[in-house]
Amino acid sequence: MDIAATNWFHDAKRFLQEDVQAGDIERLRDVIREADRSYYVEDHPLLADEEYDRLFAKLKQLEA
């Protein structure tokens, strides 16, 4: 796993454990885009489906 992957993965795990603040919305979007890329492009998901779903739900809540 390279440095960029490590950074988004670390942020994903942090967002799963903590409340996401409005100021984190852009980073959360980046994390979800990277998770999509690792899943669909690289065919190597780094997050479980449940984790991805939880992150996406947090994003939807912030955008509401």
WOCORJO-V766365 format. One record per residue. PSI is psi in whole degrees, -180 to 180 (none if undefined). D_LAST is the distance of its C-alpha to the last C-alpha in whole Angstrom. Layout:
PSI&D_LAST + PSI&D_LAST
This chain:
128&34 + 176&34 + -45&32 + -43&29 + -40&28 + -42&29 + -49&27 + -36&23 + -42&25 + -45&25 + -39&22 + -48&20 + -38&22 + -44&21 + -31&18 + -29&19 + -21&21 + 163&19 + 138&16 + 129&14 + 160&13 + -34&11 + -13&14 + 0&15 + -41&12 + -41&14 + -39&17 + -41&15 + -42&14 + -43&18 + -45&19 + -40&17 + -42&19 + -38&22 + -41&22 + -46&22 + -46&25 + -31&27 + -52&26 + -37&26 + -49&29 + -12&31 + 41&31 + 75&30 + 136&27 + -9&27 + 145&24 + 155&25 + -40&22 + -40&21 + -45&20 + -46&18 + -39&16 + -42&15 + -43&14 + -38&12 + -39&11 + -40&10 + -46&9 + -40&6 + -43&5 + -35&6 + -15&4 + none&0
